[in-house]
Amino acid sequence: MESGSYEGVLLGMGNPLLDISAVVDEAFLANSVLENDDIFHLGPLGVWKGGGVEGVIYDIKPGNAILAEEKHLPMYNELASKVNVEYIAGGSTQNSIRVAQWMLQIPGATSYMGCIGKDKFGEEMKKDAQTAGVNAHYYEDDNAPTGTCAVCIVGGERSLVANLSAANCYRSEHLKRPENWTLVEKAKYIYIAGFFLTVSPDSIQLVAEHAAATNKVFMMNLSAPFICEFFRDAQEKALPYADYIFGNETEARTFAKVRGWETENTEEIALKISQLPKASGAHKRITVITQGCDPVVVADDGKVKTFPVIVLPKEKLVDTNGAGDAFVGGFLSQLVQEKSIDECVRAACYAANVIIQRSGCTYPEKPDFN
């Protein structure tokens, strides 16, 4: 394809979040005691200010990906006060789309939709998307602040606590506006992380049905164990439309457990997911499961293949935040160019390897993938 024919080839929809990222210790994850004059209610930027509470217990596990509860809300301010804090435009789908755009190096090849607030963090998000070369059509909510994600890094391992705020306010009315639906019509590949099931399942259904009716490639991610457990109904409705399903081994095992499949074997689970009923017969379903530093599992056409990942010496690991998102972004960058699955996985492993050697889901100016 000529570079012009790549315009808007890949569309992502999801929860745009500004990552507030800092290195913390294990004590921070488990428990944090606040002094009486610590700050505490929702300010204009989605940060918590004023108030007074003692003995907040965050109770976060290493590797968690969870939604914020009330007990977590003071944490955003605590992270923001750390000397090593960084602010990075994130959110799972947006990360993947940014990485795909970076790998492609073709202006305007990707587009993205999600909801932000009309505030400083929202402006930051718009600027970042533009810099990344992603054609972002954000729905801007008047009342809610831009969503944030606390990224707590201990020994290179990340724990994520998302305070969706405005991201939770996305509505399918925005999607149906002609200037936004054009992005759907233009795209040949559509990717949505499972996190969006908690926000706008009807938007997912609209694009999934459009993809099935027009022979486009529709892709989803299992995203987190809690999605597989608590949003099973919404997930079940969307999955028949998915031509590609991504996930990691923990998510895959939770998915299997919820369905009563009596196996923890990632290869068996990947195969079973690939063989679940499909809404359209135009494409077979391919399941791609990552396993950290163990081989990537791909179930395709009744067969399972494994691919080794790039081994990184421990001292080169900065943090794992965005590794799974980058993996998907790398994969998509080759898929939209109609490359083989082997090439897609090779690019996915390359992108993830680049990201884990940097802070947050960030990358150098140009990829050196060939």
C-alpha positions in Angstrom: 0.0 0.0 0.0 1.1 3.6 -0.7 1.6 5.6 2.5 -1.6 7.7 1.5 -3.7 4.6 1.6 -2.7 4.0 5.2 -4.6 7.2 6.3 -6.7 6.2 9.3 -6.1 2.5 8.7 -6.1 1.8 12.4 -8.7 3.1 14.9 -8.6 2.7 18.7 -11.3 3.5 21.2 -10.7 3.5 25.0 -10.1 5.3 28.3 -7.5 8.1 27.9 -5.7 8.5 31.3 -2.8 10.7 32.3 -0.4 8.4 34.0 1.0 9.7 37.3 4.1 7.5 37.6 6.6 7.2 40.4 8.9 4.7 42.0 7.6 3.7 45.4 8.5 1.1 48.1 6.4 -2.0 49.0 5.1 -0.3 52.1 3.5 2.3 49.9 1.5 -0.3 48.0 0.3 -2.1 51.2 -0.4 0.8 53.5 0.0 4.5 53.9 -0.8 6.6 56.9 -1.8 10.2 56.2 -1.4 13.1 58.6 -4.5 15.1 59.5 -3.8 18.0 57.2 -3.2 15.9 54.1 -5.3 16.9 51.2 -8.4 15.1 50.1 -11.4 16.2 47.9 -11.7 16.5 44.1 -10.0 19.6 42.7 -10.3 20.9 39.1 -7.5 18.7 37.8 -8.8 15.5 39.3 -6.3 15.7 42.2 -7.6 15.3 45.8 -7.3 18.4 48.0 -8.3 19.6 51.5 -9.9 17.5 54.3 -8.2 15.2 56.7 -8.0 11.5 57.3 -5.8 9.1 59.1 -4.6 5.5 58.4 -5.5 5.0 54.7 -4.8 1.4 53.6 -4.3 1.2 49.9 -3.9 -2.6 49.8 -2.4 -2.8 46.3 -0.7 -6.0 45.1 2.4 -5.9 42.8 1.2 -6.2 39.2 -2.3 -5.1 40.0 -4.5 -3.4 37.3 -7.6 -2.1 39.2 -10.1 0.7 39.3 -9.7 3.2 42.2 -11.9 2.9 45.2 -12.5 5.7 47.7 -9.5 4.5 49.8 -7.1 5.0 46.9 -8.1 8.6 46.2 -5.4 10.3 48.4 -2.8 8.2 46.6 -2.8 10.4 43.5 -1.7 13.4 45.5 0.9 11.4 47.4 2.4 10.1 44.1 2.3 13.7 42.7 4.3 14.9 45.6 7.2 12.5 45.0 10.4 14.0 43.6 10.6 11.3 40.8 7.0 11.7 39.6 6.4 11.7 35.8 3.2 12.6 33.9 2.7 10.5 30.7 -0.4 10.4 28.4 -1.7 6.9 28.8 -4.6 4.6 29.0 -4.2 1.1 27.6 -5.7 1.5 24.1 -4.2 4.9 23.6 -0.7 3.5 24.5 -1.1 0.7 21.9 -2.2 3.2 19.2 0.7 5.6 20.0 3.2 2.7 19.7 1.6 1.5 16.5 1.9 5.0 15.1 5.5 5.3 16.2 6.4 1.9 14.6 4.6 2.9 11.3 6.2 6.4 11.0 3.3 7.3 8.6 1.5 10.5 9.6 -2.2 10.0 10.2 -2.2 6.2 9.9 -3.9 5.9 13.3 -6.9 7.5 15.0 -8.3 7.3 18.5 -11.5 8.2 20.5 -12.1 8.5 24.2 -13.3 11.1 26.8 -11.2 13.7 28.6 -12.1 16.7 30.8 -11.8 20.4 29.9 -8.8 20.9 32.1 -5.0 21.2 32.1 -4.5 17.4 32.0 -6.9 17.2 29.0 -4.9 19.9 27.2 -1.7 17.9 28.0 -3.4 14.8 26.5 -4.4 16.6 23.2 -0.8 17.9 22.9 0.7 14.5 23.4 -1.6 12.8 20.9 -0.7 15.5 18.3 3.0 15.1 19.0 2.6 11.3 18.6 1.0 11.8 15.2 -2.3 10.2 16.3 -5.5 11.7 14.9 -7.4 11.9 18.3 -11.1 12.9 18.4 -11.7 13.3 22.1 -15.1 13.8 23.6 -14.6 16.7 26.1 -16.8 16.5 29.2 -17.7 19.7 31.0 -18.2 18.3 34.4 -15.6 15.6 35.1 -11.8 16.0 35.3 -9.5 14.1 32.9 -8.9 10.5 34.1 -5.7 9.6 35.9 -3.8 6.4 36.5 -1.5 5.9 39.5 1.5 3.9 38.3 3.4 2.6 41.3 6.7 1.1 40.4 8.5 -1.3 42.8 11.6 -3.1 41.5 10.6 -2.5 37.8 7.1 -4.1 38.3 4.2 -1.8 37.9 0.8 -1.6 39.7 -1.9 0.4 38.2 -4.9 2.1 39.9 -7.1 3.9 37.4 -9.4 6.8 38.5 -11.4 7.0 35.3 -13.2 10.3 36.0 -14.0 11.8 32.5 -12.9 8.6 30.7 -16.0 7.0 32.3 -18.2 9.6 30.6 -17.7 8.5 26.9 -21.1 8.2 25.2 -22.0 6.5 21.9 -23.6 9.9 20.8 -20.1 11.2 20.3 -19.2 8.1 18.2 -22.3 8.6 16.0 -21.4 12.2 15.1 -20.5 12.3 11.3 -17.0 13.7 11.9 -16.3 10.8 14.3 -18.1 8.0 12.5 -15.9 8.9 9.5 -13.0 7.5 11.5 -14.8 4.2 11.9 -15.6 4.0 8.2 -12.1 4.9 7.1 -10.4 2.3 9.4 -9.7 -1.2 8.2 -8.5 -2.4 11.6 -10.2 -1.5 14.9 -8.7 -2.2 18.4 -10.4 -1.8 21.8 -9.0 -2.8 25.1 -11.4 -4.7 27.5 -11.2 -1.8 29.9 -13.7 0.1 27.7 -16.3 -2.5 28.5 -16.8 -0.8 31.8 -17.5 2.5 30.1 -19.4 2.2 26.8 -20.3 -1.3 25.8 -22.9 0.1 23.3 -20.1 2.0 21.5 -18.1 -1.3 21.3 -21.2 -3.0 19.9 -21.7 -0.4 17.2 -18.1 -0.6 15.8 -18.0 -4.4 16.3 -21.2 -4.9 14.2 -19.9 -2.4 11.6 -16.6 -4.4 11.3 -18.5 -7.7 10.9 -20.8 -6.2 8.3 -17.9 -4.7 6.2 -15.3 -7.5 6.6 -13.0 -5.3 8.7 -10.7 -6.7 11.4 -12.0 -6.2 14.9 -9.7 -6.8 17.9 -10.0 -6.8 21.7 -7.9 -7.3 24.8 -8.8 -9.2 27.9 -7.1 -6.3 29.7 -7.4 -7.4 33.4 -8.6 -10.3 35.5 -11.4 -8.0 37.0 -12.8 -7.5 33.5 -13.1 -11.2 32.9 -14.7 -11.7 36.3 -17.1 -8.8 36.8 -17.8 -7.6 33.2 -18.4 -11.1 31.8 -21.8 -10.3 30.3 -20.5 -7.3 28.3 -17.4 -9.2 27.3 -19.5 -12.2 26.1 -21.5 -9.9 23.9 -18.4 -8.3 22.2 -16.2 -11.4 21.9 -18.0 -13.1 19.0 -17.0 -10.1 16.9 -13.3 -10.3 17.8 -11.0 -11.6 15.1 -7.9 -11.1 17.4 -7.9 -11.5 21.2 -4.9 -10.4 23.2 -4.1 -11.0 26.8 -1.5 -12.1 29.3 -1.3 -15.5 31.1 -3.0 -14.2 34.3 -6.0 -12.7 32.4 -6.2 -15.9 30.3 -6.3 -18.1 33.4 -9.0 -15.9 35.0 -11.0 -16.0 31.7 -10.8 -19.9 31.8 -11.7 -20.1 35.5 -14.8 -18.0 35.1 -16.0 -20.2 32.3 -15.3 -23.4 34.3 -12.5 -24.6 32.0 -10.5 -26.9 34.1 -7.1 -26.0 32.9 -4.3 -23.5 33.7 -2.4 -24.4 30.6 -2.0 -21.1 28.6 -1.7 -23.0 25.3 -4.9 -24.9 25.9 -6.7 -21.7 27.0 -5.5 -19.8 23.9 -6.8 -22.6 21.7 -10.2 -22.7 23.4 -10.6 -18.9 23.2 -9.7 -19.0 19.4 -12.5 -21.6 18.9 -15.3 -19.7 20.7 -18.2 -18.9 18.4 -17.8 -16.0 15.9 -20.4 -13.5 14.7 -18.8 -13.4 11.2 -17.0 -16.1 9.2 -15.0 -13.6 7.2 -11.9 -14.0 9.4 -10.8 -16.8 11.7 -10.0 -15.8 15.3 -6.4 -15.7 16.4 -5.6 -15.6 20.1 -2.3 -14.0 21.3 -1.2 -14.5 25.0 1.9 -13.1 26.5 3.7 -14.6 29.5 6.2 -12.1 30.7 9.6 -13.4 29.9 8.2 -16.8 28.8 7.3 -17.5 25.2 4.3 -15.8 23.5 1.5 -18.2 22.7 -0.5 -17.8 19.4 -3.5 -20.0 18.7 -4.4 -19.9 15.0 -6.5 -22.2 12.9 -6.6 -25.0 15.5 -2.9 -25.0 16.1 -0.7 -23.4 18.8 2.7 -21.8 18.1 5.1 -20.3 20.7 7.6 -17.5 20.1 10.5 -16.6 22.4 10.6 -13.1 23.7 13.7 -10.9 23.7 15.6 -11.6 26.9 16.5 -8.4 28.8 19.2 -8.4 31.5 17.5 -7.4 34.8 19.7 -4.3 35.2 18.3 -2.9 31.9 14.7 -3.2 33.1 13.3 0.3 34.0 9.6 -0.5 34.4 7.0 -2.9 32.9 4.3 -0.2 32.7 2.9 -0.2 29.1 4.8 -3.4 28.1 1.6 -5.3 27.2 0.1 -2.2 25.4 3.4 -1.7 23.5 3.4 -5.4 22.5 -0.1 -5.0 21.0 1.0 -1.7 19.3 4.0 -3.4 17.7 1.8 -6.3 16.6 -0.8 -3.9 15.0 1.8 -1.9 13.2 2.7 -5.0 11.1 -0.8 -6.4 10.9 -2.1 -3.3 9.1 0.7 -3.8 6.6 -0.6 -7.3 6.0 2.6 -8.9 7.3 2.7 -12.5 8.6 1.8 -13.4 12.2 5.5 -14.3 12.8 6.4 -10.7 11.7 3.6 -9.2 13.9 4.9 -11.1 16.9 8.5 -10.1 16.2 7.5 -6.4 16.0 5.4 -6.8 19.2 8.3 -8.3 21.1 10.6 -5.5 19.8 8.2 -2.7 20.9 7.7 -4.3 24.4 11.4 -4.6 24.8 12.0 -0.9 23.9 9.2 0.2 26.3 10.5 -1.7 29.4 13.9 -0.1 29.1 12.2 3.4 29.5 10.0 5.0 32.1 6.3 4.6 31.3 5.0 3.9 27.8 7.5 6.1 26.0 9.9 5.5 23.1 12.8 7.0 21.3 12.2 9.3 18.3 12.4 6.5 15.7 12.2 2.7 15.9 15.1 0.7 14.7 13.0 -2.3 13.8 13.7 -4.0 10.5 
